[in-house]
Amino acid sequence: MRKIILELNSLMSREEVHSYLKEKFAFPEYYGKNLDALYDCLTDIGRPTAVGIFISETNHFAEETDVVLDNGCIGSEDSGAELHEPDDYLHKIIETFEDAERANDNLAVIIAP
């Protein structure tokens, strides 16, 4: 059985996540780097594969007060810094893995908090 451990970071961009997955799974060069392509590649796995997924969440403003600014960004009262509000793309990645697991008997996915 092939075992793959994924360590995803909540600050990874979509491009970074897909590049990381492509490398870890040795997806083909034509991998489309989107959720549909991920699902297709996961459901094409033909040998027993166990995938452990760990997601670390990083808080930029652990020691400061976060505020939502009028422009829809998250910022800090102390630093004046702005970051775009994180979307739930990693949750969509997880859902894609779960859907692929249901469709492919060769795939087992374990998600750790």
N, C-alpha and C positions, 0 to 999 in steps of 0.2 A: 504494500500500500504506500502510495506517495503521500507525504505530509508536507503541508505548506503553512507556515506561520506568517500572518500579516500583522504588521504594527502600523496602524493608520493614525494620523495625527489630525485633530480637528481643524488645524490651520492649513492643511494641504489644499492647494488649488485643485480644481477638476483635472487640469493637465498633469499635475504632479501625481495625483491618485492613479490616473490611468497609466502613466508611464511606469509607476511603481508596480502596478498589477501586471502590466505587460512583461516586465522583467521577471517578476516572481513566478509567473505561470509559463513563461517562455511562449507567449502568444505570438502568432505569426506577424510578419511585418505589416500586413494589410489590416491589422487590428484597428478598428475605427475610433477608439478612445471615446466611447460614449456608452450609455447604459444598455442599449440594444446590442451593441457589439460584445459587451461584457457577457450579457446573458447568452448570446449565441456561442461564444467560446466556452463558457462554463457548461452549457448543456452538451457540447461536443466532446467533453472529456470522456475518454473511453476506457480508462482503467481506474480502479478504486483510489480515490483521493480524499484525504481529510484536510480540511482547512480550518485553522484556528484564527479568529479575528479579534484583535485587541485594538481598542480606540482610546488614545490618550487625549484628554481635553486640556488645553492650555488656556489660562486666563491671563490676558495681557495686563489687566488692571487689578491684580490681586490686592494691592495696597492702596488703591485709589477708589474713588466713587465713580461708578459708571453712570452715564446719563445718556438718554436718547435725544439726539439733537434734532432740530426741526427738519433737517434735510434727510432724515431716515437713517443716519449713520450712528454708530455707537462711538462715544468719545469719553474723555475723562475731564472732569472739572479742573483737575490740577494740571494736567499736561497740555490740554488743548488738542491732543491728538485725535484723529478720526480714523475709524476703520469701518469698512462696509459691514453691515450686519451679516453674520454668517448664515448661510442658508442651510437647509437640511440635506445637502447633497450626500454626505456620508450615510445618512439614514436611507437614502435612495439606493446607495451602493449595497447596504446590508439587505434591503428588501430584494434587490436583484439576486444576491447570493441565496437568499431563502427561496425565492421563486425557482431558481435554477436547481437547487437541491431537491425540491419537490418533483421537478421534471427529469432529473438524472439520477438513477439509482447508484451510479458510480461516485457521486459527490456527497460528502458529509461535511456540514458546516457547524462549527462551534463558535459562538460569540461570547466573549468575556467582557464584563463591564470594566 
